[in-house]
Amino acid sequence: MTPRDRAADLAMIRAGIAAGTAILDTARAYAQVDAPLYGEELAAEAARGTGVIVATKGGHSRTSANTWDADISAGRIRSDVETSLRVFGGERLELYYLHRVDLADQPVEEGMSALAALRDEGKVARIGLSNVTVAELERATAIARVDAVQNLHSAMGRESAEVLAWCEASEVPFFAYSPLRSSSKAPRLAAMAAARGVSRQRLQLRALLESSPVLSVISGATRPETVLDSLAAESEPWDEELQTAYEEDLVIKA
Ligand SMILES: NC(=O)c1ccc[n+]([C@@H]2O[C@H](COP(=O)([O-])OP(=O)(O)OC[C@H]3O[C@@H](n4cnc5c(N)ncnc54)[C@H](OP(=O)(O)O)[C@@H]3O)[C@@H](O)[C@H]2O)c1
C-alpha cells in the first residue's frame, strides 16, 4: 500500500482485525520504491499476536513510480522469502504467493520448485499462485501441492471462470482480487441497498461470495468504514432477489 499516515493505516487494519478479518493480503509490489517493505511491515505489526494470517507475495516489485519487474527465478524467490521472514520476525511465512506468474520470463515450474523447497525447509507453510491459468496450475501441481490461488475476478470478470472451476474441482481456495470492478452503476442493486439500508458494494460482495464454495474476496480499502462494510458482506442475507439484481446489473454473460 502507499504510505499515507502510518498510525491511521495501522488503525484501519486493526479495526478490520477486530471485526473479524481472517487474512491480511499484502505484497512488496504495492509499496513505493522508497519504502518497499511498508505494506509487509504494517501487516506484520497489526497481525502480531492476533492469530490472523498474513499472505504476502514474491517475484514482483516496483522499480519506479509506474513500473514493476516480474522474476520468479529460484534465486529471486528465495531472496524475497528471506526478506519477508526478516520483516515478519518469524521462522515461517503462513501463505506465500508467486505474484505475477503471467508476467515473469521464467516458467511456472521454476518458481514453484523454489517455493516447494522452501516449504520442505519449513520457511513457507502454504504456497499460493497469483495471476495464473489452468495450464500453469496443472504444471505447478505436477511439482507440488498448490494451497491457494489469487486471480482477478468480479461479476464482470470472465477471465478467471476456468481457474475458479479448476479450484472447485481441486478443492483449492480461490481468492478474488479487485472484486468490486464493475461496468455499470448497478441500479437494481443500488435500489435494493437503499431499501435494506446497506451499501451497494456490500450486496455486490455478498452475491459474489455466493457464486462458489471455494471463493473468498480480497477487498481493498483506504478507510476503516469500507473495511467494516465489506466485512459485513459475509453475514448479509442472500436471497433470489439479490441474485437476480446482481446478475441483471453486473454479470456479463459469456
Ligand atoms: N494478486 C494481484 O496481482 C493483485 C492485484 C491487485 C490487487 N490485489 C489485491 O486485491 C485487493 C483489492 O483489490 P482492489 O483494491 O484493486 O479492488 P477492490 O477491492 O475491488 O476495490 C477497492 C476500492 O473499492 C472501495 N471499496 C471497498 N469496499 C467498499 C465498500 N464496502 N463500500 C464502498 N467502497 C468500497 C475502496 O474504497 P476506499 O478506498 O474509499 O476504502 C477502494 O477504493 C488489493 O488490496 C490487493 O491486496 C492483488
The ligand as an SDF file (V2000), in Angstrom:
LIG
                    3D

 48 52  0  0  0  0  0  0  0  0999 V2000
   -2.5300  -10.5480   -6.8950 N   0  0  0  0  0  0  0  0  0  0  0  0
   -2.5530   -9.4280   -7.5850 C   0  0  0  0  0  0  0  0  0  0  0  0
   -1.9000   -9.3130   -8.6420 O   0  0  0  0  0  0  0  0  0  0  0  0
   -3.3950   -8.2840   -7.1020 C   0  0  0  0  0  0  0  0  0  0  0  0
   -3.6100   -7.1660   -7.9440 C   0  0  0  0  0  0  0  0  0  0  0  0
   -4.4180   -6.1280   -7.4570 C   0  0  0  0  0  0  0  0  0  0  0  0
   -4.9760   -6.2080   -6.1860 C   0  0  0  0  0  0  0  0  0  0  0  0
   -4.7160   -7.2960   -5.3850 N   0  0  0  0  0  0  0  0  0  0  0  0
   -5.2710   -7.4150   -4.0120 C   0  0  0  0  0  0  0  0  0  0  0  0
   -6.6640   -7.2040   -4.0480 O   0  0  0  0  0  0  0  0  0  0  0  0
   -7.0130   -6.1540   -3.1450 C   0  0  0  0  0  0  0  0  0  0  0  0
   -8.2530   -5.4560   -3.6450 C   0  0  0  0  0  0  0  0  0  0  0  0
   -8.0930   -5.0040   -4.9440 O   0  0  0  0  0  0  0  0  0  0  0  0
   -8.5230   -3.5310   -5.4010 P   0  0  0  0  0  0  0  0  0  0  0  0
   -8.1930   -2.5550   -4.3440 O   0  0  0  0  0  0  0  0  0  0  0  0
   -7.9800   -3.3770   -6.7650 O   0  0  0  0  0  0  0  0  0  0  0  0
  -10.0870   -3.6490   -5.6540 O   0  0  0  0  0  0  0  0  0  0  0  0
  -11.4660   -3.5820   -4.9150 P   0  0  0  0  0  0  0  0  0  0  0  0
  -11.4470   -4.2320   -3.5840 O   0  0  0  0  0  0  0  0  0  0  0  0
  -12.4010   -4.1480   -5.9390 O   0  0  0  0  0  0  0  0  0  0  0  0
  -11.7420   -2.0210   -4.7890 O   0  0  0  0  0  0  0  0  0  0  0  0
  -11.1760   -1.2270   -3.8060 C   0  0  0  0  0  0  0  0  0  0  0  0
  -11.9150    0.1060   -3.8250 C   0  0  0  0  0  0  0  0  0  0  0  0
  -13.2710   -0.1310   -3.5330 O   0  0  0  0  0  0  0  0  0  0  0  0
  -13.6680    0.6480   -2.4430 C   0  0  0  0  0  0  0  0  0  0  0  0
  -14.4720   -0.1800   -1.5330 N   0  0  0  0  0  0  0  0  0  0  0  0
  -14.1110   -1.3620   -0.9740 C   0  0  0  0  0  0  0  0  0  0  0  0
  -15.1120   -1.8340   -0.1980 N   0  0  0  0  0  0  0  0  0  0  0  0
  -16.1060   -0.9010   -0.2570 C   0  0  0  0  0  0  0  0  0  0  0  0
  -17.3810   -0.7990    0.3270 C   0  0  0  0  0  0  0  0  0  0  0  0
  -17.8580   -1.7610    1.1420 N   0  0  0  0  0  0  0  0  0  0  0  0
  -18.1380    0.2930    0.0460 N   0  0  0  0  0  0  0  0  0  0  0  0
  -17.6670    1.2570   -0.7760 C   0  0  0  0  0  0  0  0  0  0  0  0
  -16.4740    1.2230   -1.3670 N   0  0  0  0  0  0  0  0  0  0  0  0
  -15.6950    0.1570   -1.1160 C   0  0  0  0  0  0  0  0  0  0  0  0
  -12.4330    1.1320   -1.7190 C   0  0  0  0  0  0  0  0  0  0  0  0
  -12.7290    2.4050   -1.2000 O   0  0  0  0  0  0  0  0  0  0  0  0
  -11.8590    3.2500   -0.1410 P   0  0  0  0  0  0  0  0  0  0  0  0
  -10.5060    3.4180   -0.7760 O   0  0  0  0  0  0  0  0  0  0  0  0
  -12.6140    4.5110   -0.0240 O   0  0  0  0  0  0  0  0  0  0  0  0
  -11.7670    2.4910    1.1550 O   0  0  0  0  0  0  0  0  0  0  0  0
  -11.3880    1.1020   -2.8260 C   0  0  0  0  0  0  0  0  0  0  0  0
  -11.3560    2.3560   -3.4790 O   0  0  0  0  0  0  0  0  0  0  0  0
   -5.7500   -5.2920   -3.0570 C   0  0  0  0  0  0  0  0  0  0  0  0
   -5.7070   -4.5500   -1.8770 O   0  0  0  0  0  0  0  0  0  0  0  0
   -4.6690   -6.3720   -3.0910 C   0  0  0  0  0  0  0  0  0  0  0  0
   -4.4840   -6.9330   -1.7920 O   0  0  0  0  0  0  0  0  0  0  0  0
   -3.9570   -8.3350   -5.8390 C   0  0  0  0  0  0  0  0  0  0  0  0
  1  2  1  0
  2  3  2  0
  2  4  1  0
  4  5  1  0
  4 48  2  0
  5  6  2  0
  6  7  1  0
  7  8  2  0
  8  9  1  0
  8 48  1  0
  9 10  1  0
  9 46  1  0
 10 11  1  0
 11 12  1  0
 11 44  1  0
 12 13  1  0
 13 14  1  0
 14 15  2  0
 14 16  1  0
 14 17  1  0
 17 18  1  0
 18 19  2  0
 18 20  1  0
 18 21  1  0
 21 22  1  0
 22 23  1  0
 23 24  1  0
 23 42  1  0
 24 25  1  0
 25 26  1  0
 25 36  1  0
 26 27  1  0
 26 35  1  0
 27 28  2  0
 28 29  1  0
 29 30  1  0
 29 35  2  0
 30 31  1  0
 30 32  2  0
 32 33  1  0
 33 34  2  0
 34 35  1  0
 36 37  1  0
 36 42  1  0
 37 38  1  0
 38 39  2  0
 38 40  1  0
 38 41  1  0
 42 43  1  0
 44 45  1  0
 44 46  1  0
 46 47  1  0
M  CHG  2   8   1  16  -1
M  END
$$$$
